[in-house]
Amino acid sequence: MPSLFSALLVSALLAQQPAQQPQAPAAQTPAAPTTARPPTRADILRGEYGRYRANNDLLFYHLDVRIDPEKKWIGGKNTIRFKMLKDDTRIQLDLYANLAVDKILLGTSPLKYEREINTVWVDFPQALKAGREYTIEFYYSGQPEQGGRFGGMTFGKDPAGTDWIYTACEGQGAAVWWPNKDQWRDEVESMRISVAIPSALVDVSNGKFLGKTDLGDGDTRWDWAVQYPINNYSVSVNIGNYVHFEDRLDGLPLDFYVTPGNLDGAKRQFAQAKPMIEAYQHFFGDYPFAKDGYKLIEVPYSGMEHQSAVTYGNRFSNGYLERDWTGVGISPKFDFIIIHESGHEWFGNAVSAADVSDMWIHEGWTTYLENLYVEHRFGYADALKYVNGYKSKVRNREPIITQRGIHRTPPQDMYFKGALFLNTLRSVVNDDPRWWKLLRDLFQHFKYQNILTEELVTYVNAQLGRDLTPIFNQYLRRADLPVLELAFQGEGTVAYRWKADERDFAMPIRVGTADSWQVIQPTTDWKVMKTSLNKDTFEVATDLYYVNVSKQ
Ligand SMILES: [Zn+2]
């Protein structure tokens, strides 16, 4: 099945689809940066946290919909509760232009609204007051866009010909299938999801399963409660002929939903969920959505980190789509989709970026979490091999952090360079107990928050008592790697400095020989050291620090 759906890439894996995105040979002229083109009005509406978003704070959604597989249709309402932060008469919500706004009610009063591209400007007859809570009901209906770059909302069939309907909308945004305040900075505190579907089908959404109700008209409504903040794009429906099995990890419910033909494969493969959760709990603390439980749900695309409802399409095999993902013999030891997408429960879902420009907080960190999993399960040597396997996937053509406020998804370097950068930071700290404590404290500090990179850097600097800002800036806000320049001068001396875009770039690094590394403190100014080694024998620990080295 996956080949049928190979065009349905979710953004979490967009850069990782092996057959679709061959790397250009290094000798070719580099492609123009993909993130630098000027924004359109649609980009601004999508990405800017403007006045009519910033004037309110989301509290709660109840998405209550009916889905008709035959008509490929969805309709219903989202009840939206929010607190006003400033007196104002307008708020900004979002719903794709191809879906109808049926009505928007405040109590029983219809509200006026204006539509602009995929935005819905909602106007109130009198100013809403700062500090007060309001609830509106947003009724809508139509046929959502399916297919496309990220899947959106897809009305498909399983191999037996039964309806299989699912959502994956991180790129386009949740407004592709339901009305919401579609941005990254603000999340509801909790959510209810009610999905009415033909009674022969099963809906698996996010959160805790509350129960199902036969509506007496051929449809059954499935009710789910999300008891934590949740990203809009993480909200999902997965509707099909699912069979269910369950397990527990201590008190945590683990629920698995697969098509009947894959039950045996799933029982074998999904056994990896437990050691995965145990590994991440070891590093960061308890699974962050314990009240909602943890789920794996089979889908025809490769996978997505939907909160507490991770979707899985990795063929019930190790590696990634049956390939050795980093090409160094480590990824065949585990199921890449289970390990990667579930890692997002910690970074992406619990700790979330406040703007898509800072998406490395999701992808760089989660890619690094794969590496932590490998270290915990298979040992340090495998982990070092695994993380350095990512180097072949890095391009260093444009910065990882993109322009803020225009919803421009960063380049794929946010995954691999992001992880290699965190591995480098561990070497900069050069004190593993301190590094493990920093990781855990950082996660606990930012859990359930939406943050920008600046906040993360400020926190790390304070915890370590040193200013690493130029290092973060060089790796995240500049395209090029730092280069350690070494000039061998004869008579047993070598001059060294960093060549970097950040003038204040100063990063310790290990040099000499692997059995007795020596830590030096280069800056962007030349220094000279004595060495008994020569140009050929003088080594740099480039598997611990992701840098380039130039010897002369
Ligand atoms: Zn990811």
Boltz pocket constraint, residues with backbone or C-beta under 6 A from the ligand:
constraints:
  - pocket:
      binder: B
      contacts: [[A, 12], [A, 13], [A, 340], [A, 341], [A, 344], [A, 362], [A, 363], [A, 366]]
      max_distance: 6.0
